[in-house]
Amino acid sequence: MEHLKGLQALLVRPIQPDGRGDEILSAKLIAEGALLHHFPVMKITPLGSSLNQDLISHYILNLFLYDRAIFVSRAATFFVVDWLKRNSDLMPQVLPVGPRYYAVGKTTATELKKYNVDAELPECEFSSEGLLGLTSLQRLAGEKILIFSGVGGRQLLPDQLRSRGAVVSQCELYHREISTDYTRNINDLLYSNKLGVVIIHSGELLTHLVSQIPGEGLNKLKNLPLLVPSERVSLLAKNMGFQYIICAPSALAEDIISVLSGWCSNQH
């Protein structure tokens, strides 16, 4: 049954470094009858300088020395595996046995599973907060933890792990940068007055989106239903002046589809 038939949805998530978009969510939206507009407002690019590459190589080659390794995203997994493939003369194309592996979310854990890594992950809240709630990450005195991530972003995870006694290192693998490739498409879509919902996966994406909408278009955007994956992003959206916020329990495709379908049913 097409629960979202005729609904025009804007998705702004970046294309992943493996060239895939958010294909699970996109496929589900289309299968439910939605008309999907995927216009990314962010791009993911690898760190290119020789200094950065040397540092990444150092961390990966010494991964076996760490007690725990945390992958914060699917992109982080991609870039580590890509390094292994390109440097098979230095290290086998497998992640070392020894560290206890963690993933912030299901998608990242699924990617790691492809390389025979069973990563621990939160049961329901797929975020830094959810990961920090795991029993195995409560007492960490003297433990060495390596976090694979992008440049910048929230520091909640490393800060909290350090407060619990861990010695934390961060291996930054990629930049998240604003993309203006689809600015005109997004603005044209807003002024068409046909858009039914905007799907946002993070506060960073919301900020990038808002920065590309001038004048009356911004008022149009803020009066559209905005679907977000957490109370944290919901609060940010509210503070930015969004009028109608739909909060899903997580960024998982099934949670987004479920909440969106329920919302659509209530509109009829």
VEXDREN-2710 file (C-alpha; in Angstrom, 1 decimal):
% VEXDREN-2710
k/r/px/py/pz
1/MET/0.0/0.0/0.0
2/GLU/1.4/3.4/-0.9
3/HIS/1.0/5.4/2.3
4/LEU/2.9/8.4/1.0
5/LYS/1.3/8.6/-2.5
6/GLY/1.8/12.0/-4.1
7/LEU/3.9/13.3/-1.2
8/GLN/6.8/15.4/-2.5
9/ALA/9.8/15.0/-0.1
10/LEU/13.1/16.8/-0.1
11/LEU/16.1/14.8/1.1
12/VAL/19.4/16.7/1.6
13/ARG/21.7/14.0/2.9
14/PRO/25.1/13.8/1.1
15/ILE/26.1/11.1/-1.4
16/GLN/28.3/8.6/0.4
17/PRO/32.0/8.3/-0.6
18/ASP/31.3/4.9/-2.2
19/GLY/29.1/6.7/-4.6
20/ARG/25.9/5.5/-3.1
21/GLY/23.2/7.8/-1.9
22/ASP/20.8/7.0/1.0
23/GLU/19.5/4.2/-1.2
24/ILE/17.5/2.3/1.5
25/LEU/15.5/5.4/2.5
26/SER/15.2/6.6/-1.1
27/ALA/13.9/3.2/-2.2
28/LYS/11.4/3.0/0.6
29/LEU/10.1/6.5/0.1
30/ILE/9.5/5.8/-3.6
31/ALA/8.0/2.4/-2.9
32/GLU/5.5/4.1/-0.6
33/GLY/4.5/6.5/-3.4
34/ALA/6.5/9.6/-2.5
35/LEU/8.0/11.9/-5.2
36/LEU/11.5/12.2/-4.0
37/HIS/13.8/15.2/-4.6
38/HIS/17.4/14.3/-3.4
39/PHE/19.4/17.5/-3.4
40/PRO/22.5/17.1/-1.1
41/VAL/23.6/20.2/0.8
42/MET/26.8/18.6/2.0
43/LYS/29.6/16.6/0.4
44/ILE/32.1/14.2/2.0
45/THR/35.7/14.5/0.8
46/PRO/38.9/12.7/1.9
47/LEU/41.7/14.5/3.6
48/GLY/44.3/14.9/0.9
49/SER/47.5/16.4/2.4
50/SER/50.5/14.1/2.9
51/LEU/50.6/15.1/6.6
52/ASN/47.1/14.0/7.0
53/GLN/47.7/10.8/5.1
54/ASP/50.8/10.0/7.2
55/LEU/48.7/10.5/10.4
56/ILE/45.9/8.3/9.1
57/SER/48.5/5.6/8.2
58/HIS/50.0/5.8/11.7
59/TYR/46.7/5.3/13.4
60/ILE/45.6/2.4/11.3
61/LEU/48.9/0.6/11.4
62/ASN/48.8/0.9/15.2
63/LEU/45.2/0.0/15.6
64/PHE/46.1/-3.3/17.2
65/LEU/47.6/-1.4/20.2
66/TYR/44.2/0.1/21.1
67/ASP/41.7/-1.5/23.5
68/ARG/38.7/-0.1/21.7
69/ALA/37.9/1.4/18.3
70/ILE/34.8/3.5/17.5
71/PHE/33.5/4.2/14.0
72/VAL/31.1/7.2/14.0
73/SER/29.8/6.8/10.5
74/ARG/29.6/4.7/7.3
75/ALA/32.0/7.2/5.7
76/ALA/34.6/6.5/8.4
77/THR/34.3/2.8/7.7
78/PHE/34.7/3.4/3.9
79/PHE/37.8/5.4/4.3
80/VAL/39.5/2.9/6.6
81/VAL/38.7/0.0/4.4
82/ASP/39.8/2.0/1.3
83/TRP/43.2/2.7/3.1
84/LEU/43.6/-1.1/3.7
85/LYS/42.9/-1.8/0.1
86/ARG/45.5/0.7/-1.1
87/ASN/48.1/-0.3/1.4
88/SER/48.0/-4.1/1.4
89/ASP/51.8/-4.2/1.3
90/LEU/51.8/-2.6/4.7
91/MET/48.9/-4.4/6.4
92/PRO/46.5/-7.2/5.5
93/GLN/43.2/-6.1/4.1
94/VAL/41.4/-6.8/7.4
95/LEU/40.9/-5.0/10.6
96/PRO/43.1/-6.4/13.4
97/VAL/41.8/-8.8/16.0
98/GLY/42.3/-7.3/19.5
99/PRO/40.4/-4.0/19.8
100/ARG/36.7/-4.1/20.9
101/TYR/34.8/-2.4/18.0
102/TYR/31.9/0.0/18.2
103/ALA/29.6/1.6/15.7
104/VAL/27.3/4.6/16.4
105/GLY/24.5/3.3/14.2
106/LYS/23.1/0.2/12.4
107/THR/24.3/1.3/9.0
108/THR/27.9/1.6/10.2
109/ALA/27.7/-1.7/12.0
110/THR/26.4/-3.4/8.8
111/GLU/29.3/-2.0/6.8
112/LEU/31.8/-3.3/9.4
113/LYS/30.1/-6.7/9.4
114/LYS/31.1/-7.0/5.7
115/TYR/34.7/-7.1/6.9
116/ASN/34.1/-9.7/9.6
117/VAL/33.9/-7.1/12.4
118/ASP/31.1/-7.5/14.9
119/ALA/30.7/-4.0/16.3
120/GLU/28.8/-3.2/19.5
121/LEU/26.1/-0.5/19.0
122/PRO/23.3/1.2/20.9
123/GLU/20.0/-0.7/21.1
124/CYS/17.8/2.1/20.0
125/GLU/19.3/5.6/20.2
126/PHE/21.8/5.6/17.4
127/SER/23.9/8.6/18.4
128/SER/26.9/9.6/20.6
129/GLU/24.5/9.7/23.5
130/GLY/23.2/6.2/22.8
131/LEU/26.8/4.8/22.4
132/LEU/27.8/6.4/25.7
133/GLY/24.9/4.6/27.4
134/LEU/26.4/1.2/26.7
135/THR/27.4/-0.7/29.8
136/SER/30.8/-1.6/28.4
137/LEU/31.8/2.0/28.0
138/GLN/31.1/3.1/31.6
139/ARG/34.4/2.3/33.3
140/LEU/37.4/3.0/31.1
141/ALA/40.3/3.9/33.4
142/GLY/43.6/3.7/31.4
143/GLU/41.9/2.2/28.3
144/LYS/43.2/3.4/24.9
145/ILE/40.4/4.3/22.5
146/LEU/40.7/5.3/18.9
147/ILE/37.8/7.1/17.2
148/PHE/37.5/7.1/13.4
149/SER/35.6/10.2/12.3
150/GLY/35.4/13.3/10.1
151/VAL/37.1/16.6/10.9
152/GLY/35.3/18.6/13.5
153/GLY/31.7/17.8/14.6
154/ARG/30.5/17.2/18.1
155/GLN/33.1/16.5/20.8
156/LEU/30.6/14.9/23.2
157/LEU/31.9/11.4/22.6
158/PRO/35.7/12.0/23.1
159/ASP/35.0/14.4/26.0
160/GLN/32.8/11.9/27.8
161/LEU/35.1/9.0/27.2
162/ARG/38.0/11.0/28.6
163/SER/36.0/11.9/31.7
164/ARG/35.5/8.2/32.3
165/GLY/39.3/7.7/32.4
166/ALA/40.0/6.7/28.8
167/VAL/43.0/7.9/26.7
168/VAL/41.3/8.9/23.5
169/SER/42.8/9.5/20.1
170/GLN/40.9/10.7/17.0
171/CYS/41.7/9.6/13.5
172/GLU/40.1/12.2/11.2
173/LEU/39.5/10.8/7.8
174/TYR/37.4/13.2/5.8
175/HIS/35.9/16.7/5.6
176/ARG/32.2/17.4/5.6
177/GLU/31.7/20.5/3.5
178/ILE/28.7/22.5/2.4
179/SER/27.6/21.8/-1.1
180/THR/25.8/24.5/-3.2
181/ASP/25.4/22.4/-6.3
182/TYR/21.7/22.2/-5.8
183/THR/20.9/25.6/-4.3
184/ARG/18.8/26.7/-7.3
185/ASN/17.0/23.3/-7.5
186/ILE/16.0/23.6/-3.8
187/ASN/14.8/27.2/-4.1
188/ASP/12.8/26.4/-7.3
189/LEU/11.2/23.5/-5.4
190/LEU/10.3/25.8/-2.5
191/TYR/8.7/28.4/-4.8
192/SER/6.7/25.7/-6.6
193/ASN/4.6/25.3/-3.4
194/LYS/4.4/21.6/-4.1
195/LEU/6.8/20.4/-1.5
196/GLY/5.2/18.4/1.3
197/VAL/8.0/17.5/3.8
198/VAL/11.7/18.1/4.3
199/ILE/13.7/15.3/5.7
200/ILE/16.8/16.3/7.8
201/HIS/19.3/13.8/9.3
202/SER/21.4/16.2/11.4
203/GLY/21.7/19.7/12.8
204/GLU/24.7/20.3/10.5
205/LEU/22.6/19.5/7.4
206/LEU/19.8/21.8/8.6
207/THR/22.2/24.6/9.1
208/HIS/23.6/24.1/5.6
209/LEU/20.1/24.0/4.1
210/VAL/19.0/27.2/5.8
211/SER/22.1/29.1/4.7
212/GLN/21.1/28.5/1.0
213/ILE/17.6/29.8/1.2
214/PRO/17.2/33.6/1.0
215/GLY/14.3/35.9/1.6
216/GLU/10.7/34.6/1.3
217/GLY/12.0/31.2/0.5
218/LEU/13.2/30.8/4.0
219/ASN/9.7/31.6/5.4
220/LYS/8.3/29.0/3.0
221/LEU/10.9/26.4/4.3
222/LYS/10.2/27.2/8.0
223/ASN/6.4/26.6/7.5
224/LEU/6.9/23.2/5.9
225/PRO/6.7/20.0/7.9
226/LEU/10.3/19.1/8.9
227/LEU/11.1/15.5/9.8
228/VAL/14.2/15.1/12.1
229/PRO/15.8/12.1/13.7
230/SER/16.2/13.2/17.3
231/GLU/15.0/15.5/20.0
232/ARG/18.3/17.3/19.8
233/VAL/17.8/18.3/16.1
234/SER/14.1/19.0/16.9
235/LEU/15.2/21.6/19.5
236/LEU/17.6/23.2/17.1
237/ALA/14.9/23.4/14.4
238/LYS/12.5/25.0/16.9
239/ASN/15.1/27.6/17.9
240/MET/15.6/28.4/14.2
241/GLY/11.9/29.2/13.8
242/PHE/10.5/26.0/12.2
243/GLN/6.8/25.8/12.8
244/TYR/6.0/22.1/12.3
245/ILE/8.5/19.5/13.4
246/ILE/8.0/15.7/13.1
247/CYS/10.4/13.8/15.3
248/ALA/11.4/10.2/14.4
249/PRO/13.1/8.0/17.0
250/SER/16.2/7.6/14.9
251/ALA/17.7/8.2/11.5
252/LEU/17.0/4.6/10.4
253/ALA/15.0/4.4/7.2
254/GLU/12.3/2.2/8.8
255/ASP/11.8/4.7/11.6
256/ILE/11.6/7.7/9.2
257/ILE/9.1/5.8/7.0
258/SER/7.0/4.7/9.9
259/VAL/6.7/8.1/11.4
260/LEU/6.1/9.8/8.0
261/SER/3.4/7.2/7.1
262/GLY/1.7/7.8/10.5
263/TRP/1.8/11.5/10.0
264/CYS/0.4/11.3/6.5
265/SER/-2.5/9.1/7.7
266/ASN/-3.4/11.7/10.2
267/GLN/-3.5/14.4/7.6
268/HIS/-6.3/12.7/5.7
END
